[in-house]
Amino acid sequence: MHTRPDGTSNAPMRVADAHMDLGIVHARREDPDSAVEQGMAAFDDERKFLSDLVNRAGDLDRVLHQRYHREALAQEFHDRYIVAHAP
């Protein structure tokens, strides 16, 4: 619904929020690989990150840390989150 004919999104922040939400759902359903995949997809947009997206990323980061802190993918997402969170 948010895809233009050329394949780009006409609502990139809305799509990024949806990816974060899906990431949280996957993490809670014990699918850390899909959770990180969705979270990373939210960061794919080259635009400057809005605080709402970074806050949602923090939610996903907390769930991943609580449940999968020993997984390399959880650390990979955490590192990406720290970069997005930095001023």
C-alpha positions in Angstrom: 0.0 0.0 0.0 2.9 2.3 0.7 4.9 1.4 -2.4 5.3 3.6 -5.4 5.5 2.1 -8.9 9.3 2.5 -8.8 9.5 0.3 -5.6 10.2 3.1 -3.2 8.0 3.9 -0.2 5.8 7.0 0.0 5.6 6.6 3.8 9.0 5.3 4.9 8.6 6.1 8.5 5.3 4.3 8.7 6.9 1.3 7.1 9.9 1.5 9.4 7.5 1.6 12.5 5.7 -1.5 11.1 9.1 -3.3 10.8 9.9 -2.5 14.4 6.5 -3.7 15.6 6.9 -6.9 13.6 10.4 -7.3 15.1 9.0 -7.1 18.7 6.3 -9.6 17.8 8.8 -12.1 16.4 11.1 -11.6 19.4 8.2 -12.4 21.8 7.3 -15.4 19.7 10.8 -16.8 20.1 12.0 -16.1 16.6 15.1 -13.9 17.2 16.3 -14.2 13.6 13.1 -12.7 12.1 13.0 -10.2 14.9 16.5 -8.8 14.0 15.7 -9.0 10.3 12.6 -6.8 10.8 14.5 -4.4 13.1 17.3 -4.0 10.6 14.9 -3.5 7.8 13.5 -0.5 9.7 16.9 1.1 9.7 17.4 0.5 6.0 16.0 4.0 5.1 18.8 6.5 4.7 16.8 9.3 6.2 17.5 10.8 9.5 15.9 8.7 12.2 13.0 10.2 14.2 12.9 9.9 17.9 9.8 7.7 17.7 11.6 5.1 15.6 14.6 5.1 17.8 12.3 4.7 20.9 10.6 1.7 19.2 14.1 0.3 18.4 14.9 0.6 22.1 11.8 -1.5 22.8 13.0 -4.2 20.4 16.5 -4.0 21.8 15.3 -4.5 25.4 13.2 -7.6 24.4 16.2 -9.0 22.4 18.5 -8.4 25.3 16.2 -9.9 27.9 15.5 -13.1 25.9 18.5 -13.5 23.6 21.5 -11.6 25.2 23.9 -14.4 24.2 22.9 -14.5 20.5 25.2 -12.7 18.1 22.2 -11.3 16.2 20.9 -9.6 19.3 24.3 -7.9 19.7 24.3 -7.0 16.1 21.0 -5.2 16.4 22.1 -3.6 19.7 25.1 -2.1 17.9 23.0 -0.8 15.1 20.6 0.7 17.7 23.4 2.5 19.5 24.5 4.1 16.2 20.9 5.3 15.5 20.5 6.5 19.1 23.7 8.5 19.1 23.2 12.3 18.6 
